[in-house]
Amino acid sequence: MCKKVFKKPNENSREINSNNEPQVLTREQHPVSRKHISTNALKVLYRLNKSGYDAYLVGGGVRDILLGIEPKDFDIATNATPEEIKSLFRNCRLIGRRFRLAHIVFGRDIIEVATFRGHHENASKSQQACKKTSKQSDAGMLLRDNIYGSIEEDAERRDFTINALYYSAADFTVHDFANGIADIEAKKIRLIGDPETRYREDPVRMLRAIRFANKLDMTISDETESPISLLAPLLQNIPPARMFEEFLKLFLGGTAIANFESLRKYNLFKYFFPALDKMLNENNHPYVENFILLAMKNTDHRINNDQRVTPAFLFAAMLWYPLQIEINKHKKESALTPQDAFFAGLGDVMGRQQQSIAIPKRFQAVMKDIWILQDRLSRREGKKAYRAFEHPKFRAGYDFLLLRAQIEETQDNAGEVGSLTELAKWWTDFQTVSHETQTQMIKSAGSGKSGSRRSPRKRRKPRIKKNNSDSGQSN
């Protein structure tokens, strides 16, 4: 092992060594290898190095390799400015206002390159005066952060010690500025610097601490954990679009249940789903928590087995019961038809939800289809079953029905009390039997033995003799 030249952490926070000297691990002292790094990331590193710039693989890519996890993202830090990066890569696009970043695009693969961050107090007067370069809110939140500095300053600006790790493709060394390797070995999530100050700079760090702890099977250090519940209201200042991105990372990363429980523990969940959080706290809605836990369990299972998922399904589950409350309210207060009450409730729920998470319209459309199908799947007479079966989102609606059936023993379907379990089994069977058997199942459902009691007999009177063999009210 190499000699550590940085000071040990104090009781309150993990600080960068006063001499800004990192622990440097040579090739023989760490497992990070170019074979673990994507070809496109290496191309970016090599070109920056050949052009005279310093460039390092940084953060999660290095951390995950050290943990024996296959990295999903390869982020790069460099002393080249965004404009200099763009001049080197024709496939580069610059993004971001709060943080100016370069995205090097290789088809679907995007390598994110950031210029070393500097300290705002070290910025020149002209930089500090420029709102496009540096801006901070009265609460301490960074609104603009385009002050550039050295690698040492960049390490100090990193959020957690386990992310202040830099790998050089030039000499194959790993630079550890904040005892990150020691925290990896101790399985600790620890902020660099004063936790309260760092959370005020960017409240999303509270969410990141939870996500990393659950993803990496680590624990949050006491000093990093302590301010979270107190500073939770700072999440109200995060734009809904950014909260959507954080939702994806928390709930579509394979650890949705663990993250949900942690968010509830630290009183952070309500900043994602205020109406749902209220229902959970009231504790008089018997289905709600078990239903969303089951939805998250299924989502985690699919993700961990490399199956496709859509955020729309989980959003539909999260907002299903708040939607039912609004629908029932409109039915009682305005005497609306079921369809009008549904759309009125839908408008209310989505209007409020968008203030917390900006759900893109493409997902809202799928959510609406899933919800509408819950009613359509209960109406199976005539050609309605086939129409529902041919709906583009039938499978999502059917899967949603299965979840409901597992949690609710009975549920009011289109004004009638029927067994959701029976309805779910009917649709399960319907998908596997022959067309002739499907026809018999639909006739049986239309006669009122299961599902809707609306009978189509009157319309079929002229064909009674022709269909006299309909003995089949199916067994």
Protein Blocks (a to p, Z undefined) as FASTA:
>chain_A
ZZdfbdcddfkbccddfklpacdddfklpcbdfklpcfklmmmmmmmmmnopacddehjl
mmmmmnopacfbdcdddfbdfklmmmmpmkbccedjklccddddehjbccddddddddfk
lpcfklmmpmkloccdfkopafbdcbccdfklmmmmpmbfklmcccdfklopacdfkomm
mmmmnopacdehjfklmmmmmmmlmmmmmmmmmmnopacdfklmmmmmmmmmmmmmpcfk
lmmmmmmmmmmnopmmmmmmmmmmnopmmmmmmmlmmmmmnopafklmmmmmmmmmmmmm
mmmnopacdfklmmmmmmmmmmmmmmmmmmmmnopafklmmmmmmmmmmmmmmmmpccdf
klmmmmmmmmmmmmmmmpmghjlmmmmmmpmklmmmmmmmmmmmmmmmbdceehiacdfk
lmmmmmmmmmmmcfklmmmmmmmmmnopgojfbdfklmmmmmmmmmmmmmmgcZZ
